[in-house]
Amino acid sequence: MEDTVDGNIELFSERHLFGNDSSLFNMSTSHLPSDSSITDMVVNGLSTVMLLITMVSLGCTMKVSKIKGHIMKPKGVAISVVAQYGIMPLTAFLLAKVLRLGRMEAVTVLICGCCPGGNLSNLLTLAIKGDMNLSIVLTNCSTTLALAMMPLLLLLYSQGFSDLASFVPYAGICLALVMTLVPCGIGILINYYRPQYSKTITKVGLSISLILAIVIIVLSVTSLGGTAIVTTVLSPSLVIVAMVMPLTGYTFGYALSYFIGLNEASRRTIAMETGCQNNQLSSTILKVTFPPDVIGSLYLFPMVYIMFQLGEALLLVVLLRLHQRFFQTPKHDMQVYKTVEVVKGEVEEVKEPMEVAV
């Protein structure tokens, strides 16, 4: 008994409590989560929330009557789907092969290329004077089809890389896509039953998404370090990919719709829809479905990608406005010319009977 008491006293002596060999205050912290893992969890949560808010906002812009109208005349929708899931995944695959990207970099580029359209294409369609109703329908259709097309295209194009097909987390991608359809459907229901709230929800939702994107970037830079991000996400090969892919989508989307014979507004709309992908979706898929030590900072590549999408599209908007200002006859002047021609025609018709009578 005395030995036990002496042992307990020895255990709580000053040497054991405050010494370097203390068993109480020199415990291993391996079981505690590190700062980087906590940051990863926060970024994952914020990415998921940002995606859900974005998709609800997108759903609030969709009208059931407009969707039915374009579905009954699906020419524009069919061309856009072919361009969206034909041109962009192929472009991503060819760039990954030509630039000899690494396995994770190739997966990142392929996921971005296979993603459906997003809110950015709707905003750019408005800026470039396209068909807004068509743009919203195209975004809705491409998002719905992504549940089948995106895993299928990833499986198809990953065959061109060694050991890449088994590396892609198809189940996680399908789950993320289902997560996008549910909030999008909620937004459609809100716009159908409570349309007076749709514009407010859309504006607030997009504002919150923008704030969350900035917070995610700041947390990522703090956690990963600016040097790691610059050397990975802003490497020359990935910058080339981010620069070439949107321009390819804009060009081929417009050209394809031109050869099919769509009107000018529809051509611009399909061009924007083809060149712009849902970067919130691709970033969330990359961050949530891959382990942090595998994905690294590559989940930020969609943020770089969206900057080139926006910059190149705004350049096209400026060129369009310059063309309309200096090389295209204003609609008001065209209407005046038509009125003068009609008046002149009526005068000639009046003169002819008078000449015959004389």
Helices and strands as residue ranges (DSSP letters): H 2-11, H 14-18, H 35-59, H 64-72, H 75-82, I 83-87, H 88-98, H 103-114, H 119-127, H 132-157, G 158-160, H 170-193, G 195-197, H 198-224, H 226-232, H 236-260, H 264-275, H 279-289, H 292-295, G 298-300, H 301-326, H 331-357
